[in-house]
Amino acid sequence: MCRSYWYPLYALVRREVHDADEAKDLTQAYFAELLDKGYLEDYDPARGRFRVFLKTSIKHFLSKERDKAKTWKRGGRAEILSLDAQDLEGRYGHEPIDRLTPEEIFERRWALIILERVLRRLRQEQEEAGAGTQFDLFEAFLTGGNGETSYQDVATALHTSEGAVKTALYRLRQRFGRLLRDEIAETVANPDQVDDEVKHLLRVVAR
C-alpha cells in the first residue's frame, strides 16, 4: 500500500508545500500516523473509494500540520520507505503542475501507477508463457505509444501474418482489461463500482 500510493500522495503534498524536503517529511509522517495509529481502520469501503479516502485523509493531515509549530524531520521515529530523493523530484519535475491542482496531480499519478501495475502483471504472465518478445512488441499498442509502428511491422518481426497479430493483440487487450478490473476491484466497496472507477481512471489519464 505504501509503495503504491506514496508517490501520488507525495505529489499532492509537494504541490501544496512547494519544498521537496518538507514534502518528503510530511508524506512520511502521514504514513507513519496512518499506520501507527490505526487510521486505516476508519476506512469503510461502503462509504467510498479508497483513493478518495486517502486524498481526504491527507488533506486533513496537512491542515493539522499547518497548525503546528514544526513538522517531523526525516529519520524520525518511523522509517516507512527508502526512496531516492532525486527520483522523486525527477518524477515531480515532469508533472504538468502549471495546470493541475494538487488533487488532480494525485488522481493522475494514482491512475498511472494502477496502469503500471497492471502492465507489470501482464508482462509477467506473458514471460511465464514464453511470449515475452511478443509482449515487447505489443506493449506500445496497449499504451497508445506505438507511433509509426504498424501491425505489419510487428508481423514481420514475429514472422507471422498481420491477421495473427491482430488476433493476438485483441486477446492481450482483453486480458489487460480483465487485470485492470481486478486491480480496481481491490480499491472499491463493491463490484458495481468497478466500471465507473475504470472510466474515471481513463478520463484522468486522457487529460
C-alpha positions as CSV (number, residue, x, y, z in Angstrom):
1,M,0.0,0.0,0.0
2,C,2.8,2.4,0.9
3,R,4.7,1.8,-2.3
4,S,1.5,2.1,-4.5
5,Y,0.3,5.3,-3.0
6,W,3.5,7.0,-1.9
7,Y,4.2,9.0,-5.0
8,P,0.7,10.1,-5.7
9,L,0.4,11.4,-2.2
10,Y,3.9,12.9,-2.3
11,A,3.0,14.8,-5.5
12,L,-0.1,16.2,-3.8
13,V,1.9,17.3,-0.8
14,R,4.7,18.7,-2.9
15,R,2.2,20.8,-4.8
16,E,0.9,22.2,-1.5
17,V,4.1,23.0,0.3
18,H,6.5,23.9,-2.6
19,D,9.5,22.4,-0.8
20,A,10.9,19.0,-1.6
21,D,12.4,18.2,1.8
22,E,9.3,19.3,3.7
23,A,7.1,17.3,1.3
24,K,9.1,14.1,1.9
25,D,8.9,14.8,5.7
26,L,5.2,15.3,5.6
27,T,4.5,12.3,3.4
28,Q,6.5,10.0,5.6
29,A,4.8,11.5,8.7
30,Y,1.4,10.9,7.2
31,F,2.1,7.2,6.5
32,A,3.6,6.8,10.0
33,E,0.5,8.3,11.6
34,L,-1.8,6.4,9.3
35,L,-0.2,3.0,10.2
36,D,0.9,3.6,13.8
37,K,-2.5,5.0,15.0
38,G,-4.6,2.5,13.0
39,Y,-6.4,5.2,11.0
40,L,-6.9,2.7,8.2
41,E,-9.5,1.0,10.4
42,D,-11.6,4.2,9.9
43,Y,-11.9,3.3,6.2
44,D,-15.3,2.0,5.4
45,P,-15.5,0.7,1.8
46,A,-19.2,1.1,1.8
47,R,-18.7,4.9,2.2
48,G,-16.4,5.4,-0.8
49,R,-13.4,4.5,-2.8
50,F,-10.0,4.0,-1.2
51,R,-8.3,6.7,-3.3
52,V,-10.9,9.2,-2.1
53,F,-10.4,8.2,1.5
54,L,-6.6,8.7,1.1
55,K,-7.0,12.0,-0.7
56,T,-9.4,13.4,2.0
57,S,-7.3,11.9,4.8
58,I,-4.0,13.6,3.7
59,K,-5.7,16.9,3.2
60,H,-7.0,16.7,6.7
61,F,-3.5,15.8,7.9
62,L,-1.9,18.7,6.1
63,S,-4.5,21.0,7.7
64,K,-3.5,19.8,11.1
65,E,0.2,20.1,10.4
66,R,-0.2,23.8,9.3
67,D,-1.4,24.5,12.9
68,K,1.8,23.1,14.4
69,A,5.0,25.0,15.1
70,K,7.1,22.3,13.5
71,T,6.8,19.1,11.4
72,W,8.5,15.8,11.6
73,K,12.1,15.5,10.4
74,R,13.4,12.8,8.1
75,G,14.7,9.8,10.0
76,G,12.2,10.3,12.9
77,R,10.6,7.5,14.8
78,A,9.3,5.6,11.8
79,E,11.1,4.8,8.5
80,I,8.4,3.8,6.1
81,L,10.2,3.5,2.8
82,S,13.7,4.2,1.5
83,L,13.1,6.3,-1.6
84,D,15.6,8.1,-3.8
85,A,15.1,11.9,-3.4
86,Q,16.4,12.6,-6.8
87,D,13.9,10.1,-8.3
88,L,11.0,11.8,-6.5
89,E,12.0,15.2,-7.7
90,G,12.8,13.9,-11.2
91,R,9.3,12.4,-11.5
92,Y,7.7,15.5,-10.0
93,G,9.6,17.7,-12.4
94,H,7.6,16.1,-15.2
95,E,4.2,16.8,-13.7
96,P,2.1,19.4,-15.6
97,I,1.8,21.4,-12.4
98,D,1.0,24.6,-14.2
99,R,-2.5,23.4,-15.0
100,L,-3.3,20.8,-12.4
101,T,-4.4,21.2,-8.8
102,P,-2.8,19.0,-6.0
103,E,-5.9,16.8,-6.1
104,E,-5.7,16.4,-9.9
105,I,-2.0,15.5,-9.6
106,F,-2.8,12.8,-7.1
107,E,-5.6,11.4,-9.3
108,R,-3.3,11.3,-12.3
109,R,-0.4,9.6,-10.6
110,W,-2.8,7.2,-9.0
111,A,-4.2,6.3,-12.4
112,L,-0.8,5.9,-14.0
113,I,0.5,3.7,-11.1
114,I,-2.5,1.4,-11.4
115,L,-1.8,1.1,-15.1
116,E,1.9,0.4,-14.5
117,R,1.0,-2.4,-12.0
118,V,-1.4,-4.0,-14.5
119,L,1.2,-3.9,-17.2
120,R,3.8,-5.5,-14.9
121,R,1.3,-8.3,-14.1
122,L,0.5,-8.8,-17.8
123,R,4.2,-8.8,-18.7
124,Q,4.9,-11.4,-16.0
125,E,2.2,-13.6,-17.3
126,Q,3.4,-13.3,-20.9
127,E,7.0,-14.0,-19.9
128,E,6.0,-17.1,-18.0
129,A,4.1,-18.3,-21.0
130,G,7.2,-17.8,-23.2
131,A,5.7,-14.8,-25.0
132,G,8.0,-12.0,-23.6
133,T,9.3,-11.0,-27.0
134,Q,5.8,-10.7,-28.4
135,F,4.7,-8.6,-25.4
136,D,7.6,-6.2,-26.0
137,L,6.2,-5.6,-29.5
138,F,2.6,-5.4,-28.4
139,E,3.1,-3.2,-25.3
140,A,3.1,0.1,-27.2
141,F,-0.3,-0.8,-28.7
142,L,-1.7,-1.2,-25.2
143,T,-0.4,2.1,-24.0
144,G,-1.0,4.1,-27.2
145,G,2.7,4.7,-27.8
146,N,3.1,2.7,-30.9
147,G,3.8,5.8,-33.0
148,E,4.7,4.8,-36.5
149,T,4.8,1.0,-35.8
150,S,2.2,-0.9,-37.8
151,Y,0.6,-4.3,-37.5
152,Q,2.6,-5.4,-40.5
153,D,5.8,-4.2,-38.8
154,V,5.0,-6.4,-35.8
155,A,4.0,-9.3,-38.1
156,T,7.3,-9.1,-39.9
157,A,9.3,-9.1,-36.7
158,L,7.4,-12.1,-35.4
159,H,7.4,-13.9,-38.8
160,T,3.7,-14.2,-38.8
161,S,0.7,-12.7,-40.6
162,E,-1.0,-9.3,-39.9
163,G,-4.2,-11.1,-39.1
164,A,-2.5,-13.3,-36.5
165,V,-1.0,-10.2,-34.9
166,K,-4.5,-8.5,-34.7
167,T,-6.0,-11.6,-33.1
168,A,-3.2,-11.9,-30.6
169,L,-3.3,-8.2,-29.7
170,Y,-7.1,-8.4,-29.3
171,R,-6.7,-11.2,-26.8
172,L,-4.0,-9.3,-25.0
173,R,-6.2,-6.3,-24.7
174,Q,-9.0,-8.4,-23.3
175,R,-6.6,-9.8,-20.7
176,F,-5.3,-6.3,-19.9
177,G,-8.9,-5.2,-19.3
178,R,-9.6,-8.0,-17.0
179,L,-6.5,-7.4,-15.0
180,L,-7.3,-3.7,-14.8
181,R,-10.8,-4.5,-13.4
182,D,-9.2,-6.9,-10.9
183,E,-6.8,-4.2,-9.8
184,I,-9.6,-1.6,-9.5
185,A,-11.8,-4.1,-7.7
186,E,-9.4,-4.1,-4.7
187,T,-10.0,-0.3,-4.1
188,V,-13.8,-0.1,-4.3
189,A,-16.6,-1.2,-2.0
190,N,-18.4,-3.5,-4.4
191,P,-18.3,-4.8,-7.9
192,D,-20.9,-2.3,-9.1
193,Q,-18.4,0.5,-8.7
194,V,-15.7,-1.1,-10.9
195,D,-17.0,0.2,-14.2
196,D,-17.3,3.8,-13.0
197,E,-13.9,3.7,-11.5
198,V,-12.3,2.3,-14.7
199,K,-14.0,5.1,-16.7
200,H,-12.7,7.6,-14.2
201,L,-9.2,6.3,-14.5
202,L,-9.3,6.5,-18.3
203,R,-10.6,10.1,-18.1
204,V,-7.8,11.1,-15.7
205,V,-5.1,9.6,-17.9
206,A,-6.5,11.3,-21.0
207,R,-6.3,14.8,-19.5
